[in-house]
Amino acid sequence: MDLTKHGGPGTPGPAGAPQADGAAEEAPEPRRRFLVRAVSAVGARTGKLVHGTGRRIRRATAAEGAGESGLAKLIELHAINSFGDMLITIALASTIFFSVPTGEARGRVALYLLITMAPFALLAPVIGPLLDRLPHGRRAAMAMAMLARAVLAWTMAGVISGGGLALYPEALGVLVASKAYGVVRSVVVPRLLPSRLSLVKANSRVTLAGLLATGVAAAVGGLLHLIGPGWPLRGAFLVFVIGTLMAFHLPHTVDSAKGEQRAVLHAEVHGGGSHLIHRDPPVKASLRTVGPSVVLALRAMSAMKWLVGFLVMFLAFLLREEPIGGLQPTVALGLVALAAGTGNALGSVFGSWLRTRGPEATVTAMLLLATCVTAAAALWYGVVTVILVAGVAGMAASLGKLALDALIQRDVPEAVRTSAFARSETLMQLSWVAGGAVGILLPLNGTLGLSVAAAVVGAALLWTLRSLFRVGWRRHPTAPRVA
């Protein structure tokens, strides 16, 4: 038989016929090379994007002398801190709040506040005096606060799925370590302040970096939670380990005690001003000895923190039980959370525009704004007013806190500044919890709840205005001096 005519093996056939075995094996090779080139191109572009984004972030944090002074490194460290804290918050919220019905969730949240806040109220006053004794170890203190949360996050990852009582002491440890970091961070900012930045602007830049990191962490934490309830905590472990290493890379000026005193200060009141005078033997200072401007701001900020805590707890349960405007509970909660986060960010942005003059007026104005909007939400309860009150409360608390920090950094001598920050942070935390407790206990009625909130912050506003008029609208308030 003539194989050439009939197309035997290895002989080219008519158009479209199968080719020889060797050609069939070589056909996929161009396709493979194309895929390799495509993947390489995507990888190169992704690398350039990440590198470019990192370079732009580094340029933004180092602007206006922050890179030379070392403030940029503190900004980046605070972003890492906020990222890790948010991952832990997502893990706890998913276990305590979202995994059970509303009635049971209220009991769990109340138990969480009781178990964590009662010991914290006893431990918090110790934090400031303890850190006062470590003027040369602030980097180590921040690193230890990071490392403690890394260990606790890893431990909590093993028990988070059960949601038992073993989780609460570990959550308390995370809270104490987080507050210790926050106190040291506030004290460190003046040490790293560039000449071209004010204290309020530097604080706002640090806070804004933390808020941006929190937003990214919320998305990452949500994705990790889809894998399992313990995975956000494992992610937090990795983040805090990185933060521990970054803390030791802060400038050595952080640990400098130049110009500081080891003695505690005692207050004496002379006429219209309060002056802090060095005494032997040292007498323990309290928040009443830091001057009238700081006390005024503390009262106003306590009211705003109370309002934020109240809104968080009250609206979280109210919108799960009775969604507004026909919205789904998750949608309503998401909109309120988005408004609060946007308000926080706006407060930090506005803070960067403020000067160091007039922080007392800034705090009072924020309390006035929060009172008016809360009263309006009580009168016209609805989707728009609830979202508005969440955003305004977030902005007022953020901007007011920046002004309070600037007042403490400006008016309180360094010898007691750490204690002042520790006590103020404790007061803010307890005010938040007090507001949250009222939000849990009140009946789930929107008009009633917001009316109560408006009455509380309104009373605080009247007290603040009375104090402000007594202190006087000083553009240059009398700062405490050390004799």
C-alpha positions as CSV (number, residue, x, y, z in Angstrom):
1,M,0.0,0.0,0.0
2,D,1.2,3.5,-0.9
3,L,1.4,5.3,2.4
4,T,2.2,8.6,0.8
5,K,-1.1,8.7,-1.0
6,H,-3.1,7.7,2.1
7,G,-1.3,9.9,4.6
8,G,0.6,7.5,6.8
9,P,2.3,8.4,10.0
10,G,4.7,11.3,9.9
11,T,3.3,12.5,6.6
12,P,1.6,16.0,6.4
13,G,-2.1,15.5,5.8
14,P,-4.6,17.9,4.3
15,A,-5.3,21.4,5.9
16,G,-6.5,21.1,9.5
17,A,-5.3,17.5,9.9
18,P,-3.3,16.6,13.0
19,Q,0.5,17.2,12.8
20,A,3.3,14.9,13.8
21,D,3.7,13.9,17.5
22,G,6.7,16.2,18.0
23,A,4.9,19.3,16.7
24,A,1.9,18.5,19.0
25,E,4.2,18.5,22.0
26,E,5.8,21.8,21.0
27,A,2.5,23.7,20.4
28,P,1.8,24.7,24.1
29,E,5.4,26.2,24.5
30,P,4.5,29.7,23.1
31,R,1.5,29.8,25.3
32,R,3.6,29.0,28.4
33,R,6.1,31.6,27.5
34,F,3.3,34.2,27.1
35,L,1.9,33.3,30.5
36,V,5.3,33.6,32.2
37,R,5.9,37.0,30.6
38,A,2.4,38.2,31.6
39,V,2.9,37.1,35.2
40,S,6.4,38.7,35.3
41,A,4.9,42.0,34.0
42,V,2.1,42.0,36.6
43,G,4.6,41.3,39.3
44,A,6.9,44.1,38.2
45,R,4.1,46.6,38.0
46,T,2.8,45.5,41.5
47,G,6.3,45.9,42.9
48,K,6.6,49.4,41.4
49,L,3.1,50.3,42.8
50,V,4.0,49.1,46.3
51,H,7.4,50.8,46.2
52,G,5.9,54.0,44.9
53,T,3.2,54.0,47.5
54,G,5.7,53.4,50.2
55,R,7.9,56.2,48.9
56,R,4.9,58.6,48.9
57,I,3.9,57.6,52.4
58,R,7.4,58.1,53.6
59,R,7.6,61.5,51.9
60,A,4.3,62.6,53.5
61,T,5.3,61.5,57.0
62,A,8.7,63.2,56.7
63,A,7.4,66.5,55.5
64,E,8.1,69.9,57.3
65,G,11.1,68.6,59.1
66,A,9.4,65.5,60.6
67,G,12.0,63.2,58.9
68,E,15.0,65.1,60.4
69,S,13.5,65.3,63.9
70,G,12.5,61.7,64.1
71,L,8.7,62.5,64.3
72,A,8.2,60.5,61.0
73,K,9.4,57.3,62.7
74,L,6.9,57.9,65.6
75,I,4.1,58.5,63.0
76,E,4.9,55.1,61.3
77,L,5.1,53.4,64.7
78,H,1.7,54.8,65.7
79,A,0.2,53.5,62.4
80,I,1.5,50.0,63.2
81,N,0.1,50.3,66.8
82,S,-3.4,51.4,65.5
83,F,-3.3,48.6,62.9
84,G,-2.7,45.9,65.5
85,D,-5.3,47.3,67.9
86,M,-7.9,47.3,65.2
87,L,-7.3,43.7,64.4
88,I,-7.8,42.8,68.1
89,T,-11.0,44.9,68.2
90,I,-12.4,43.0,65.2
91,A,-11.7,39.7,66.8
92,L,-13.3,40.7,70.1
93,A,-16.3,42.3,68.5
94,S,-17.1,39.3,66.3
95,T,-17.1,37.1,69.3
96,I,-18.8,39.2,71.9
97,F,-21.2,41.3,69.8
98,F,-22.0,39.9,66.4
99,S,-22.1,36.1,67.1
100,V,-25.1,36.2,69.5
101,P,-28.6,37.7,69.6
102,T,-29.1,41.3,70.7
103,G,-30.3,40.5,74.2
104,E,-27.4,38.1,74.9
105,A,-24.9,40.5,73.3
106,R,-25.9,43.3,75.7
107,G,-25.1,41.0,78.7
108,R,-21.8,40.0,77.2
109,V,-20.7,43.5,76.4
110,A,-21.8,44.7,79.9
111,L,-19.7,41.8,81.4
112,Y,-16.8,42.7,79.3
113,L,-16.9,46.3,80.4
114,L,-17.2,45.3,84.0
115,I,-14.3,42.7,84.0
116,T,-11.9,44.9,82.0
117,M,-12.7,48.4,83.3
118,A,-13.0,47.7,87.1
119,P,-9.3,46.4,87.3
120,F,-8.2,49.0,84.8
121,A,-9.5,51.8,87.0
122,L,-7.3,50.5,89.8
123,L,-4.2,49.9,87.6
124,A,-4.3,53.0,85.5
125,P,-3.2,55.5,88.2
126,V,0.0,53.3,88.6
127,I,1.0,53.7,84.9
128,G,1.9,57.4,85.0
129,P,4.1,57.3,88.1
130,L,5.8,54.1,86.9
131,L,6.6,55.7,83.6
132,D,7.8,58.8,85.3
133,R,10.6,56.7,86.7
134,L,11.7,55.6,83.2
135,P,12.8,58.9,81.6
136,H,15.7,57.0,80.0
137,G,13.6,54.0,78.9
138,R,10.8,55.3,76.9
139,R,11.7,53.4,73.7
140,A,11.9,50.2,75.8
141,A,8.6,51.0,77.4
142,M,6.9,51.4,74.0
143,A,8.6,48.2,72.8
144,M,7.4,46.3,75.8
145,A,3.8,47.6,75.3
146,M,4.0,46.2,71.8
147,L,5.5,42.9,72.8
148,A,3.0,42.3,75.6
149,R,0.1,42.8,73.1
150,A,1.8,40.4,70.7
151,V,2.0,37.7,73.3
152,L,-1.6,38.3,74.5
153,A,-2.9,38.3,70.9
154,W,-1.3,34.9,70.2
155,T,-2.7,33.6,73.5
156,M,-6.2,34.9,72.8
157,A,-6.2,33.3,69.3
158,G,-6.4,29.9,71.0
159,V,-9.5,30.7,73.2
160,I,-11.4,33.3,71.1
161,S,-13.7,30.7,69.5
162,G,-15.2,29.7,72.8
163,G,-15.7,33.3,74.0
164,G,-15.3,32.2,77.7
165,L,-14.2,34.1,80.7
166,A,-10.6,33.3,80.1
167,L,-10.7,35.8,77.3
168,Y,-11.5,38.8,79.5
169,P,-8.3,39.0,81.6
170,E,-6.2,38.8,78.4
171,A,-8.4,41.6,77.0
172,L,-7.6,43.6,80.1
173,G,-3.9,43.1,79.6
174,V,-4.2,44.3,76.0
175,L,-6.1,47.4,77.2
176,V,-3.5,48.3,79.9
177,A,-0.6,47.8,77.4
178,S,-2.4,49.9,74.8
179,K,-2.9,52.8,77.3
180,A,0.7,52.6,78.5
181,Y,1.9,52.9,74.9
182,G,-0.5,55.9,74.4
183,V,0.8,57.7,77.4
184,V,4.4,57.3,76.4
185,R,3.6,58.3,72.8
186,S,2.0,61.5,74.0
187,V,5.0,62.4,76.2
188,V,7.4,61.7,73.3
189,V,5.9,64.0,70.7
190,P,7.4,67.2,72.2
191,R,10.8,65.5,72.2
192,L,10.5,65.0,68.4
193,L,8.7,68.2,67.5
194,P,10.2,69.9,64.4
195,S,10.7,73.7,64.5
196,R,8.2,74.2,61.7
197,L,5.3,72.3,63.4
198,S,3.1,73.2,66.3
199,L,2.1,70.7,68.9
200,V,-1.5,70.5,67.7
201,K,-0.4,69.9,64.1
202,A,2.2,67.2,65.1
203,N,-0.5,65.5,67.2
204,S,-3.0,65.6,64.4
205,R,-0.4,64.1,62.0
206,V,0.2,61.2,64.3
207,T,-3.5,60.7,64.9
208,L,-4.4,60.8,61.2
209,A,-1.8,58.2,60.4
210,G,-3.4,56.0,63.1
211,L,-6.8,56.5,61.6
212,L,-5.7,55.6,58.1
213,A,-4.0,52.5,59.4
214,T,-7.2,51.6,61.3
215,G,-9.3,51.8,58.1
216,V,-6.9,49.5,56.2
217,A,-6.8,47.1,59.2
218,A,-10.6,46.9,59.3
219,A,-10.6,45.5,55.7
220,V,-7.7,43.2,56.4
221,G,-9.2,42.0,59.7
222,G,-12.5,41.3,58.0
223,L,-10.8,39.1,55.4
224,L,-8.8,37.3,58.1
225,H,-12.0,36.6,60.0
226,L,-13.4,34.8,57.0
227,I,-10.6,32.3,57.5
228,G,-11.3,31.8,61.2
229,P,-12.0,33.8,64.4
230,G,-8.5,33.5,65.6
231,W,-6.8,34.7,62.4
232,P,-7.2,38.5,63.1
233,L,-5.4,37.9,66.4
234,R,-2.6,36.0,64.7
235,G,-2.3,38.9,62.3
236,A,-2.1,41.3,65.3
237,F,0.7,39.2,66.7
238,L,2.8,39.7,63.6
239,V,2.0,43.4,63.5
240,F,3.0,44.0,67.1
241,V,6.2,42.0,66.7
242,I,7.1,44.4,63.9
243,G,6.1,47.4,66.1
244,T,8.4,46.1,68.9
245,L,11.4,46.2,66.5
246,M,10.4,49.7,65.2
247,A,10.2,51.1,68.7
248,F,13.9,50.6,69.2
249,H,14.6,52.5,66.0
250,L,13.2,55.7,67.4
251,P,15.8,58.5,67.9
252,H,17.9,58.5,71.1
253,T,16.4,61.9,72.0
254,V,13.2,60.0,73.1
255,D,15.2,58.6,76.0
256,S,16.9,61.9,76.9
257,A,16.1,63.3,80.3
258,K,17.6,66.7,79.6
259,G,15.7,69.5,81.3
260,E,13.5,67.0,83.3
261,Q,13.2,66.8,87.1
262,R,12.7,63.7,89.1
263,A,10.8,65.5,91.9
264,V,7.1,65.6,91.9
265,L,5.5,69.0,91.9
266,H,3.0,70.6,94.3
267,A,0.5,73.3,93.3
268,E,0.0,76.7,94.9
269,V,-2.7,79.1,93.8
270,H,-1.8,82.7,93.6
271,G,-4.6,85.1,92.7
272,G,-5.7,84.3,89.1
273,G,-3.2,81.7,88.2
274,S,-2.0,78.3,89.3
275,H,1.8,77.8,89.6
276,L,3.6,74.5,90.1
277,I,6.5,74.9,92.5
278,H,9.2,72.5,93.4
279,R,8.9,71.2,97.0
280,D,10.9,68.9,99.3
281,P,9.8,66.4,100.3
282,P,7.9,65.9,97.0
283,V,4.1,65.9,97.1
284,K,2.1,63.8,94.6
285,A,0.5,65.9,91.9
286,S,-3.0,65.4,90.7
287,L,-5.1,66.6,87.8
288,R,-6.3,69.6,89.9
289,T,-2.7,70.9,90.0
290,V,-2.2,71.3,86.2
291,G,-3.8,74.7,85.8
292,P,-7.4,75.9,85.0
293,S,-7.0,75.6,81.2
294,V,-6.1,71.9,81.4
295,V,-8.9,71.2,83.9
296,L,-11.4,73.0,81.7
297,A,-10.4,70.9,78.7
298,L,-10.5,67.7,80.7
299,R,-14.1,68.4,81.8
300,A,-15.2,69.1,78.2
301,M,-13.4,66.1,76.8
302,S,-14.8,63.8,79.5
303,A,-18.3,64.8,78.3
304,M,-17.4,64.2,74.6
305,K,-15.9,60.8,75.4
306,W,-19.0,60.0,77.4
307,L,-21.1,60.9,74.3
308,V,-18.9,58.7,72.0
309,G,-19.2,55.7,74.3
310,F,-22.9,56.2,74.7
311,L,-23.4,56.4,70.9
312,V,-21.3,53.4,70.2
313,M,-23.2,51.1,72.6
314,F,-26.7,52.6,72.2
315,L,-26.7,52.8,68.4
316,A,-25.0,49.4,68.0
317,F,-27.9,47.6,69.8
318,L,-30.6,50.0,68.6
319,L,-29.8,49.6,64.9
320,R,-29.6,45.8,65.3
321,E,-33.0,45.7,66.9
322,E,-34.8,48.6,65.1
323,P,-33.1,49.6,61.8
324,I,-33.9,53.1,60.6
325,G,-35.1,54.2,57.2
326,G,-35.9,50.7,56.2
327,L,-32.2,49.8,56.0
328,Q,-30.8,46.4,56.8
329,P,-29.1,46.3,60.3
330,T,-25.7,45.7,58.8
331,V,-26.1,48.6,56.3
332,A,-27.3,51.0,59.0
333,L,-24.4,50.0,61.3
334,G,-22.0,50.4,58.4
335,L,-23.2,53.9,57.6
336,V,-22.9,55.0,61.2
337,A,-19.4,53.5,61.5
338,L,-18.4,55.2,58.3
339,A,-19.7,58.5,59.5
340,A,-17.8,58.2,62.8
341,G,-14.6,57.2,61.1
342,T,-14.9,60.1,58.6
343,G,-15.6,62.5,61.5
344,N,-12.4,61.3,63.3
345,A,-10.4,61.8,60.2
346,L,-11.8,65.3,59.6
347,G,-11.0,66.2,63.2
348,S,-7.4,65.2,62.7
349,V,-7.2,67.1,59.4
350,F,-8.7,70.3,61.0
351,G,-6.3,69.9,63.9
352,S,-3.4,70.3,61.5
353,W,-4.7,73.7,60.5
354,L,-5.0,75.0,64.1
355,R,-2.3,77.0,65.9
356,T,-1.3,76.5,69.5
357,R,-3.3,79.5,70.5
358,G,-6.8,79.1,71.8
359,P,-7.1,75.3,72.4
360,E,-9.5,76.1,75.3
361,A,-11.8,77.8,72.9
362,T,-11.4,74.9,70.4
363,V,-12.5,72.3,73.1
364,T,-15.5,74.4,74.1
365,A,-16.6,74.9,70.5
366,M,-16.5,71.2,69.9
367,L,-18.6,70.5,72.9
368,L,-21.1,73.1,71.8
369,L,-21.3,71.6,68.3
370,A,-21.8,68.1,69.7
371,T,-24.5,69.3,72.1
372,C,-26.4,71.1,69.3
373,V,-26.3,68.1,66.9
374,T,-27.3,65.6,69.6
375,A,-30.3,67.7,70.5
376,A,-31.3,68.0,66.9
377,A,-31.0,64.2,66.4
378,A,-33.3,63.8,69.5
379,L,-35.9,66.2,68.0
380,W,-35.8,64.8,64.5
381,Y,-34.7,61.2,64.9
382,G,-34.0,59.6,61.5
383,V,-31.3,58.3,59.2
384,V,-29.7,61.6,58.3
385,T,-29.6,62.9,61.9
386,V,-28.3,59.7,63.3
387,I,-25.5,59.6,60.8
388,L,-24.8,63.3,61.4
389,V,-24.5,62.9,65.1
390,A,-22.1,60.0,64.7
391,G,-19.9,62.0,62.4
392,V,-20.0,65.2,64.5
393,A,-19.3,63.3,67.7
394,G,-16.3,61.6,66.1
395,M,-14.9,64.9,64.8
396,A,-15.5,66.8,68.1
397,A,-13.8,64.1,70.2
398,S,-10.9,63.9,67.8
399,L,-10.2,67.6,67.5
400,G,-10.9,68.2,71.2
401,K,-8.4,65.5,72.2
402,L,-5.7,67.1,70.0
403,A,-6.4,70.4,71.8
404,L,-6.2,68.7,75.2
405,D,-2.9,67.0,74.4
406,A,-1.5,70.3,73.2
407,L,-2.6,72.0,76.5
408,I,-0.9,69.3,78.6
409,Q,2.2,69.4,76.5
410,R,2.3,73.2,76.7
411,D,1.2,73.9,80.3
412,V,2.4,70.9,82.3
413,P,6.2,70.6,83.2
414,E,7.9,67.5,82.0
415,A,8.5,66.2,85.5
416,V,4.8,65.4,85.9
417,R,3.7,65.4,82.2
418,T,3.7,61.5,82.0
419,S,1.5,61.3,85.1
420,A,-0.8,64.0,83.7
421,F,-1.2,62.1,80.4
422,A,-1.8,58.8,82.3
423,R,-4.5,60.3,84.5
424,S,-6.1,62.1,81.6
425,E,-6.1,58.9,79.5
426,T,-7.7,57.1,82.4
427,L,-10.3,59.7,82.8
428,M,-11.1,59.6,79.1
429,Q,-11.4,55.8,79.1
430,L,-13.6,55.7,82.2
431,S,-15.8,58.5,80.7
432,W,-16.2,56.4,77.5
433,V,-17.2,53.3,79.6
434,A,-19.7,55.4,81.7
435,G,-21.3,56.5,78.5
436,G,-21.3,53.0,77.1
437,A,-22.9,51.6,80.3
438,V,-25.8,54.1,80.1
439,G,-26.2,53.2,76.4
440,I,-26.5,49.5,77.4
441,L,-29.0,50.1,80.2
442,L,-31.4,52.5,78.5
443,P,-34.4,51.2,76.6
444,L,-33.8,50.9,72.9
445,N,-35.8,54.0,72.0
446,G,-33.9,56.4,69.7
447,T,-35.6,59.7,70.8
448,L,-35.3,58.8,74.5
449,G,-31.7,57.8,74.2
450,L,-30.5,60.9,72.3
451,S,-32.5,63.2,74.6
452,V,-30.7,61.8,77.6
453,A,-27.4,62.2,75.7
454,A,-28.2,65.8,74.8
455,A,-29.1,66.6,78.4
456,V,-25.8,65.2,79.7
457,V,-23.5,67.0,77.3
458,G,-25.6,70.1,77.6
459,A,-25.0,70.2,81.4
460,A,-21.3,69.7,80.7
461,L,-21.4,72.5,78.2
462,L,-22.9,74.9,80.8
463,W,-20.2,73.9,83.3
464,T,-17.5,74.4,80.8
465,L,-18.8,77.8,79.7
466,R,-18.9,78.9,83.3
467,S,-15.3,77.8,83.9
468,L,-14.2,79.4,80.7
469,F,-15.6,82.8,81.7
470,R,-14.0,82.5,85.1
471,V,-10.6,81.6,83.5
472,G,-11.1,84.3,80.9
473,W,-10.7,84.2,77.1
474,R,-6.9,84.5,77.3
475,R,-5.1,84.3,74.1
476,H,-1.9,83.6,76.1
477,P,-3.0,81.7,79.3
478,T,-0.7,81.7,82.3
479,A,1.5,78.6,81.9
480,P,2.7,76.8,85.0
481,R,6.3,77.6,85.8
482,V,8.8,75.7,87.9
483,A,10.6,77.8,90.5
